[in-house]
Amino acid sequence: MNKPNISWTKVGLPRRSFLKGATALGGLAATGMMMPRMAHAAGGTLKTRTYADIRSMDPAFSQGVVDEEIHAAIYNKLIQYKPGREWGWQLDAAAMIEQVDDTHINFALKDNIGFTGGFGAMTAEDVKFSFERIIDDTLESTNKPDWGPLDHVEVTGERTGTIVLKNAFQPLWSITLPYIAGNIVSKAAFDSVGGKIDTQPVATSGPYLHAGWEPKQKTTLRRNPDWKGEAAAFDEIQIYHIDDEKAAEIAFEAGEIDFTRVSLDSVERLKSNPIAGATLEEFPSLYYVWVGMNLDNPKLGNLKLRQAIQHAIDVPTIMAAAYFGAAEPSTGIIAPGLSGHRDAPLTGMSADLEKAQALMAESGEAGVSLAIDVLNKSANVTAAQIIQANLAAIGVTLEIRLHEGATFWELGSNEELELVLNRYSMTPDPYYATSWFITEQAGVWNWERFRSEEFDKLHLAAQSEGDPAARAAMYARAQDLMEESGAYKFLTHEATPVIYRDSVTPALRPDGLPLYRYFGTA
């Protein structure tokens, strides 16, 4: 492997300051005070588990947290999430970053980060290319919403530049920069392969290299020998694709993996009968789980039918049977503690059979037969079986169609989709939740093909709203509109229990998701 050629014209850095726009994820990081100590190189292999196979190593087409867990280890961003129990960020590729007003963010890159494959040092041109390509309509990036009102990146020097927004953007520091859309790729490398990639990186820059991918089996990362930061802790990280938490638990107990999320119904067992040499930790979750209905399918074109389904589903029973009482019912797509969380859903949590039957009568429908598509994991299957029984009580026959991860995550483009039991990852800002249900996302991440002009306007307005109360009201109303469409029945945000070997020092987000580049050895 060619070593990166790092050659700089030395430039002075602006003072380290952080001005307007800092959120709870801002504060001390601009001074470098939030930088944790990384583990020194210890060698060995870390074996972990992911719940789905990768889709793309191109940040413009990442399918979410599954890909980002790898991206964050092999690429660099201006800033990265800070591991710990509270949300925060820390400097990564940036030696300095400052927000000078609502729409301008100055940055300067470190002078010791280079790309593999002989593609040279990371420059401000790479930052410009990486960010602007995501908003380029001709690329059709599925992650375009993450960059909101980005106008352009102005390059002011070899490693200095200014991010220019069209308007204030509240999620910049909590979503855009430290998550998927903040990954910086090599312009020269991407240009050499036509401007985009799929599952094989063309050049990387982080502490780990993408060493291999076996479809539906595992992804392997290997320590980057050219990395100039503090050494990565492991020689190799093997990330195994295991859809179901139960199967992952068996693998952990057999000593085959070192870190995994576990099923909620196993928490009490693992507490009362702990595994020797392992630690169980519990984290709140930002994931949201719901039943969606495809508004473009003629079989679901009757609003009264959809409303009957909403009121027939009994969420408390699902919580008890599928989640063993370890998760709470949700009120929408925004979790407790985040702006826009609602106190209660419009359609209630418990089934209202009388109302559901009345709505069925009003619909004029009879002999209704539908199908629900489900990712094949135990909690989902149990939830689907309860929904099946709930709908039978109002005269609706429901077929359960099970999928493995590879096929399930391609269902969004299926125009014949009927019902789906779905689950999306989340970040600590409500903008990330509403982003996927705007009209532009219909048939992409908006599998229900929900279209609402009012919803789209609220989503745009809320991204720059500085009044916390007004912003919360916007997101609450947006969730009302989703429910009023009849296309959504919200179920839960789950919870995130994880287990790991005592030989491992995990680096986790406050919602329990891994940041592998910061994992260490005990």
C-alpha positions in Angstrom: 0.0 0.0 0.0 1.3 3.4 -0.9 1.9 5.8 1.9 0.1 9.1 1.7 2.2 12.0 0.5 1.6 14.8 3.0 3.2 18.1 1.9 1.9 21.4 3.3 2.5 25.0 2.9 2.4 26.1 6.5 -0.5 28.5 7.3 -1.5 30.2 10.5 -4.6 29.0 12.2 -7.4 31.3 13.3 -7.9 31.6 17.1 -9.8 28.7 18.6 -13.2 30.0 19.4 -16.7 28.9 19.2 -19.2 31.6 18.6 -22.9 31.6 17.8 -24.7 28.4 17.1 -23.2 26.1 19.7 -25.8 23.6 21.0 -25.5 21.1 23.8 -23.1 19.3 21.4 -20.9 22.2 21.1 -19.3 24.0 24.1 -15.9 22.8 25.1 -15.1 20.8 22.0 -13.8 23.8 20.0 -11.0 24.2 22.5 -10.1 20.6 22.4 -11.2 20.0 26.0 -13.5 17.1 25.1 -10.9 15.0 23.4 -10.7 11.6 25.2 -7.6 9.5 25.6 -7.6 6.7 23.1 -6.2 3.3 24.0 -2.6 2.7 23.0 -2.0 0.0 20.5 -2.6 -3.4 22.1 -3.1 -5.7 19.1 -5.4 -8.6 18.7 -8.8 -8.9 17.1 -12.1 -7.4 18.2 -15.1 -9.3 17.1 -18.5 -7.6 17.1 -22.0 -7.8 15.6 -24.2 -5.7 13.4 -27.9 -6.2 12.7 -27.7 -5.7 8.9 -25.3 -6.1 6.0 -23.6 -3.0 4.6 -25.1 -1.2 1.6 -22.5 1.4 0.6 -19.1 2.7 1.7 -20.0 5.9 -0.1 -21.3 8.4 2.5 -23.7 9.8 0.0 -25.5 6.5 -0.2 -25.1 5.1 3.3 -28.1 3.2 4.6 -27.6 4.6 8.1 -25.9 3.5 11.3 -24.9 0.1 9.9 -22.7 1.7 7.3 -21.7 4.6 9.5 -20.3 2.3 12.1 -17.7 1.4 9.5 -17.4 4.9 7.9 -16.5 6.4 11.2 -13.5 4.1 11.6 -12.1 4.3 8.1 -12.9 8.0 7.2 -12.5 11.2 9.1 -14.9 14.1 9.7 -14.3 17.6 10.9 -15.8 16.5 14.2 -16.9 13.1 15.7 -19.3 12.1 18.3 -17.8 11.9 21.8 -18.2 8.5 23.5 -20.0 8.7 26.8 -23.4 9.0 28.5 -24.0 12.5 27.4 -24.2 13.8 23.8 -21.1 15.7 22.7 -18.6 16.1 20.0 -14.9 16.4 19.7 -12.4 17.5 17.0 -11.4 15.0 14.4 -9.9 16.1 11.1 -10.4 19.7 12.2 -7.6 21.4 14.1 -10.0 24.3 14.6 -13.7 24.9 13.8 -15.7 28.0 14.6 -19.2 29.3 13.8 -18.9 33.0 13.1 -22.6 33.6 12.5 -25.7 31.7 11.6 -24.6 30.7 8.2 -20.8 30.6 8.2 -18.5 28.0 9.8 -14.8 28.4 9.5 -12.5 25.4 9.7 -8.8 24.4 9.5 -7.7 20.9 8.9 -4.9 19.1 10.8 -1.7 18.7 8.8 -1.1 15.0 9.4 -4.1 13.3 7.7 -3.6 11.6 4.4 -5.6 9.2 2.1 -4.5 5.7 1.3 -3.7 4.5 -2.2 -1.3 7.4 -2.9 -4.1 10.0 -3.0 -2.1 12.4 -0.8 -3.0 14.7 2.0 -6.5 15.7 3.0 -7.2 19.3 1.8 -10.0 21.8 2.0 -10.8 20.8 -1.6 -11.6 17.3 -0.3 -14.0 18.8 2.3 -15.7 20.9 -0.4 -16.1 18.0 -2.7 -17.4 15.6 0.1 -20.0 18.0 1.3 -21.2 19.6 -1.9 -21.6 16.3 -3.8 -24.3 15.2 -1.3 -26.5 18.2 -2.3 -25.8 17.8 -6.0 -29.1 16.8 -7.6 -27.4 14.9 -10.3 -25.9 12.5 -7.8 -29.3 11.8 -6.2 -27.8 11.1 -2.8 -30.2 9.4 -0.4 -28.6 11.4 2.4 -29.2 14.8 0.9 -31.5 15.9 3.8 -28.6 15.6 6.3 -27.0 18.7 4.7 -30.2 20.8 4.9 -29.5 24.3 3.6 -25.8 23.9 2.6 -25.0 26.4 -0.2 -21.4 25.7 -0.7 -17.9 25.4 0.9 -15.5 28.2 0.2 -11.9 27.1 0.1 -9.6 29.8 1.6 -6.4 27.8 1.7 -4.8 24.4 1.3 -6.4 23.3 4.6 -8.8 26.1 5.5 -12.3 26.9 4.4 -15.7 28.1 5.2 -19.0 26.2 5.2 -21.7 28.5 3.9 -25.4 27.8 4.6 -28.4 29.4 3.0 -30.0 29.8 6.5 -29.5 28.9 10.1 -29.4 25.1 10.6 -29.9 23.8 14.1 -28.9 20.2 13.5 -25.5 21.0 12.0 -23.5 20.1 15.1 -25.6 17.2 16.3 -26.3 15.4 13.0 -24.5 16.8 9.9 -20.9 17.2 10.9 -20.4 14.3 13.3 -22.5 11.7 11.4 -22.9 10.2 7.9 -22.8 13.4 5.8 -19.8 14.7 7.6 -17.4 12.0 6.3 -14.6 13.4 4.2 -13.5 11.5 1.1 -10.7 12.0 -1.4 -11.8 14.1 -4.4 -9.0 12.7 -6.5 -9.8 9.1 -5.5 -13.5 9.5 -6.3 -12.8 11.3 -9.6 -10.6 8.3 -10.5 -13.6 5.9 -10.4 -16.3 8.1 -11.9 -17.5 10.0 -8.8 -19.1 7.4 -6.7 -18.5 4.0 -5.2 -20.5 1.1 -3.7 -19.3 -1.4 -1.2 -15.5 -1.0 -1.9 -13.8 2.1 -0.7 -11.3 3.7 -3.1 -9.3 5.5 -0.5 -9.6 6.0 3.3 -8.0 8.1 5.9 -9.0 6.9 9.4 -7.2 4.7 12.0 -8.6 1.6 10.4 -8.6 0.3 6.8 -11.5 -1.5 5.1 -9.8 -4.9 4.7 -12.6 -7.0 3.3 -16.3 -7.7 3.0 -18.0 -11.1 2.8 -21.6 -10.4 1.8 -24.1 -11.4 4.5 -21.2 -12.6 6.6 -18.8 -10.0 7.9 -16.8 -6.8 7.3 -13.1 -6.7 8.3 -11.3 -3.6 9.4 -7.5 -3.5 9.8 -5.2 -1.0 11.6 -4.0 1.7 9.2 -0.2 1.7 9.3 -0.1 5.2 7.9 -2.4 6.7 10.5 -0.6 9.6 12.3 -3.0 10.0 15.2 -2.9 7.9 18.4 -2.7 4.3 17.4 -5.8 2.2 16.9 -6.2 -0.3 19.7 -6.7 -3.4 17.6 -4.9 -5.1 14.8 -8.2 -6.1 13.3 -12.0 -5.6 13.9 -14.4 -8.2 12.5 -18.0 -7.0 12.3 -20.3 -10.0 11.8 -23.8 -9.6 10.2 -26.2 -11.3 12.6 -29.8 -10.1 12.1 -31.3 -11.4 15.3 -30.2 -10.5 18.9 -30.9 -14.0 20.1 -28.5 -15.5 17.6 -25.9 -12.8 18.6 -26.3 -13.7 22.3 -25.6 -17.4 21.5 -22.5 -16.3 19.6 -21.4 -14.1 22.5 -21.9 -16.9 25.1 -20.0 -19.3 22.8 -17.0 -16.8 22.8 -17.4 -16.0 19.1 -17.9 -12.3 19.5 -16.8 -9.7 22.0 -19.5 -7.0 21.8 -23.2 -7.1 20.9 -26.6 -5.6 21.6 -28.8 -8.2 23.4 -32.5 -8.8 23.2 -34.7 -7.0 25.8 -36.1 -10.3 27.0 -32.7 -11.5 28.0 -31.8 -8.6 30.3 -33.2 -10.0 33.5 -31.6 -13.4 32.8 -28.2 -11.8 32.2 -28.6 -9.8 35.3 -29.5 -12.7 37.6 -27.1 -15.1 35.9 -24.2 -13.0 34.6 -21.8 -14.4 32.1 -18.3 -14.7 33.6 -15.9 -12.1 32.3 -18.6 -10.0 30.7 -20.4 -6.7 31.5 -24.0 -5.8 30.7 -24.9 -2.2 30.3 -28.3 -0.6 29.5 -28.8 2.6 27.4 -31.9 4.5 26.4 -32.7 4.2 22.7 -33.5 6.8 20.0 -34.6 4.2 17.5 -38.2 4.3 16.5 -40.4 1.4 15.5 -43.7 1.7 13.7 -46.3 0.0 11.5 -46.4 1.8 8.1 -49.0 1.6 5.3 -48.3 2.4 1.7 -50.5 5.2 0.6 -49.9 4.5 -3.1 -51.2 1.0 -2.9 -54.9 0.9 -4.0 -55.6 -1.7 -1.3 -54.9 0.9 1.3 -56.4 3.9 -0.4 -59.4 4.1 2.0 -58.6 6.4 4.9 -61.3 4.8 7.1 -59.6 1.4 6.6 -56.2 2.8 7.6 -57.7 4.5 10.7 -59.4 1.2 11.6 -56.1 -0.5 11.5 -54.5 2.2 13.6 -57.1 1.8 16.4 -57.1 -2.0 16.2 -53.4 -2.4 17.1 -52.7 -2.9 20.8 -49.3 -1.5 21.6 -49.2 -2.5 25.3 -49.7 -6.2 24.3 -46.8 -5.8 21.8 -44.6 -4.3 24.6 -45.4 -7.2 26.9 -45.0 -10.1 24.5 -42.4 -8.9 22.0 -40.3 -6.7 24.4 -41.0 -8.4 27.7 -41.9 -5.2 29.4 -38.4 -3.8 28.9 -39.5 -1.1 26.4 -42.2 1.6 26.6 -44.8 2.5 24.0 -43.8 5.5 21.9 -45.9 8.6 21.0 -44.2 9.2 17.6 -40.8 9.2 15.9 -39.2 11.6 18.4 -38.0 10.0 21.7 -38.5 11.4 25.2 -36.0 14.2 25.9 -35.8 15.5 22.4 -37.5 18.6 21.1 -40.9 17.8 19.7 -41.6 14.7 21.7 -45.4 14.4 22.2 -47.0 13.4 25.5 -49.5 11.0 23.7 -50.3 9.8 20.2 -53.5 10.8 18.5 -54.7 7.2 18.0 -53.9 6.0 21.5 -51.7 3.2 22.7 -54.3 0.6 23.6 -56.6 -0.9 21.0 -60.0 0.6 20.8 -61.9 -2.3 19.2 -65.3 -0.6 19.2 -63.9 2.4 17.4 -61.9 0.3 15.0 -65.0 -1.8 14.1 -67.0 1.4 13.6 -64.4 2.8 11.2 -64.4 -0.5 9.3 -68.1 -0.2 8.9 -67.7 3.4 7.7 -65.1 2.3 5.2 -67.5 0.0 3.4 -64.7 -2.5 3.1 -65.2 -6.3 3.5 -63.1 -9.4 3.1 -59.9 -7.3 3.4 -56.7 -9.2 3.0 -53.3 -7.5 3.4 -49.7 -8.4 4.0 -47.1 -7.0 6.4 -43.4 -7.2 5.6 -41.1 -7.9 8.6 -37.4 -8.2 9.2 -36.9 -11.7 10.5 -36.0 -11.3 14.2 -37.8 -12.6 17.2 -39.2 -9.4 18.6 -40.5 -8.4 15.1 -42.1 -11.8 14.5 -43.9 -11.7 17.8 -45.1 -8.1 17.2 -46.4 -9.1 13.7 -48.3 -12.0 15.1 -50.0 -9.8 17.7 -50.9 -7.3 14.9 -52.2 -10.2 12.9 -54.5 -11.2 15.7 -55.5 -7.5 16.3 -56.6 -7.1 12.7 -58.4 -10.4 12.6 -60.7 -8.9 15.3 -61.9 -6.3 12.8 -62.2 -8.7 9.9 -58.8 -8.0 8.2 -56.7 -11.0 7.2 -53.0 -10.3 7.5 -50.3 -12.4 6.0 -46.8 -12.1 7.6 -44.0 -12.0 5.1 -40.5 -12.5 6.7 -37.3 -11.1 5.2 -33.6 -11.4 5.9 -31.8 -8.1 6.1 -30.5 -8.0 2.5 -34.0 -8.2 1.1 -35.9 -6.2 3.8 -33.9 -3.0 3.3 -34.6 -2.9 -0.4 -38.4 -2.9 0.1 -38.7 0.9 0.1 -38.7 1.0 -3.7 -41.4 -1.7 -3.9 -44.6 0.1 -5.1 -46.6 -3.0 -4.2 -45.7 -2.8 -0.5 -48.7 -2.9 1.8 -48.0 -2.8 5.5 -44.5 -2.9 6.9 -43.1 -3.2 10.5 -40.1 -0.9 10.4 -37.4 0.5 12.6 -35.1 3.5 11.9 -32.0 4.7 13.7 -31.9 8.3 15.0 -29.6 11.0 16.1 -30.1 13.6 18.9 -32.0 16.1 16.9 -35.6 15.8 15.6 -34.7 17.0 12.2 -33.2 13.6 11.5 -36.5 11.9 12.2 -38.7 14.1 10.0 -36.1 14.2 7.2 -37.1 10.8 5.9 -40.8 11.4 5.6 -40.8 14.5 3.4 -42.3 14.2 -0.1 -38.9 14.1 -1.8 -38.1 10.8 0.1 -41.3 9.0 -1.1 -40.2 5.6 -2.3 -36.7 6.1 -0.9 -36.8 6.2 2.9 -40.4 7.3 3.0 -41.8 3.8 2.4 -45.4 4.9 3.2 -45.2 7.4 0.3 -46.6 10.0 2.7 -46.9 13.4 1.1 -47.9 16.5 2.9 -47.2 20.1 1.9 -47.7 21.2 5.5 -45.3 18.6 6.8 -42.6 19.6 4.3 -43.0 23.3 5.2 -42.7 22.5 9.0 -39.6 20.3 8.3 -37.9 23.2 6.5 -39.0 25.9 9.0 -38.0 23.9 12.1 -34.4 23.4 10.9 -33.6 27.0 11.5 -36.0 27.9 14.3 -34.1 29.3 17.2 -37.0 29.4 19.7 -37.0 26.0 21.5 -40.8 26.1 22.3 -41.7 27.0 18.7 -39.4 24.4 17.3 -40.9 21.7 19.5 -44.4 22.7 18.5 -43.4 22.3 14.8 -42.1 18.8 15.3 -45.2 17.8 17.4 -47.5 19.0 14.6 -45.4 17.2 12.0 -46.0 13.9 13.9 -49.7 14.7 14.1 -49.9 15.0 10.4 -48.2 11.6 10.0 -50.8 10.0 12.2 -53.7 11.9 10.6 -52.8 10.4 7.3 -53.7 7.0 8.6 -50.3 5.6 7.4 -48.6 5.2 10.8 -49.0 3.4 14.0 -46.1 4.2 16.4 -44.9 1.4 18.6 -41.8 2.0 20.6 -38.3 3.5 20.9 -37.1 0.2 22.3 -34.0 0.3 24.6 -30.3 -0.6 24.1 -28.8 -3.3 26.4 -25.3 -4.3 25.3 -22.8 -6.8 26.6 -19.1 -6.9 26.1 -16.0 -8.8 27.3 -14.2 -7.3 30.3 -11.1 -7.3 28.1 -12.7 -4.7 26.0 -13.2 -1.0 26.8 -16.1 0.0 24.6 -16.7 3.5 23.2 -20.4 4.0 22.9 -22.8 6.8 22.0 -25.3 7.8 24.8 -27.8 5.5 23.0 -25.5 2.5 23.2 -24.3 2.4 19.6 -20.6 1.7 19.0 -17.9 4.1 17.9 -15.3 1.5 16.9 -12.4 3.9 16.2 -12.4 4.7 20.0 -12.7 1.1 21.3 -9.8 0.1 23.5 -8.5 -2.8 25.6 -9.1 -3.0 29.3 
